[in-house]
């Protein structure tokens, strides 16, 4: 990967990292309910909203971790190398998914293994 495109990827990752930090901060500070005891329907809705928020927060947190890892790889010169087979990740895959840790073949094998677990 050229230095120019690597710098572009780094800037895009840093921007997305900032966006996620803002979202995660907002999620952690906003309230789902007004702490008033409502009827069972209100309580169920509040519980569902809390579950949804928690799921969203987990997804955002996982993306944040992958971005941090990708930025570390850029810094140490290992960006774009598959963590499983040590082969280059295709530029097209990195363009679509700049925080990819694995080449497509290894990612498919990883996901298949996760489904079996």
N, C-alpha and C positions, 0 to 999 in steps of 0.2 A: 504494500500500500504506500502511495507516495506521501511525503510529508504534508503536502497541501491538503489532500483528502483526509489524512489522519487528523490534521488540525480541525478540519470541518466537522468530522465525527466527534471529536473531543468537545467542540463548542456546542453541538447539538445535544450531546449527553449531559453536559453541564447545565444547559437550559432546561432539559427535561428533569434533571435532578432538582433544580430550583422549584419547578412547578410542583413536583411531588412533595417537596419539603413544605410548601405552602398548603397543599391539600391535606397532608397528614397532620399538620399543625391545626388546621381548621377542623378536621374531623375529631381530633382529640379534645378540642375545647367546646364544640357545640353540643347542645343538649338535644336529645331525641324527644323527651317528654318534659312537661312542666312540673313534674314531681307531685301532681295532684292525683289522688286516688280516684280513678274513674270506674266506669262500669266494666264488666268483663271484656266487652268489645274494645274499649279504649286500651285496656291492659294488654290484650292480645295484639292490637295494632302496634303499641309501643314496643312490645317484645319482638315483633317481626321487624320493626324498623331498626331496633338495636342489633338484631342478627344480621340484617342487611348491611348496616354500617360496619359491623365487625368484619364481615366477609370482604367488603370493599377495601377496608383498611388493610387487611392481610394481603390482598392482591397488590395494592399500591406499595406496601412495604416490601414485598418480594421483588417488584420491579425496581424499587429504589436500591435494594441490595445488589441486583444484577448490574445496575448502572455504576454503582461504586466499584464493583469488581472490574467492570470494563475499563473504567478510568484508571484503576491500578495497573491493569494490563497495558494500557497505553503508556503509562509512566515507566513500566519496567521492560517495555519492548516486546511483550508477548501477545499483544492485541492481534486478533485475527487468526490465532492458532487454536485448534480444537483441544479442549482439556482432556479428551479421552484418547484420541489417536495421534495427537501432535502434528496433524496435517493442517495446511491452511484452510480456513473457512472461505467459501466462495465470496467474492466481492458482492455479488448480487444478494446473497443471504445477509451479509453485513449491512448492505444498503437498506434492506427492508427491516432488518432486526439488528441494529447496531450493538446491542448488548448480548448478542448470541455467544454462548460459551462453547457450543459444539457445532461441528459440521452437520449437514442435514442427515447423513447416514447414521452418525452417532446419536443425534437427537432422537431420531425415530426409534433406535434401539433402546435408548434411555426411557422414552415414554412407554414403550412396550413393556419394559421391565417394571416400570412404576405401576402399570395396570395389573401386572401379575402379583405384585406385592400386597 
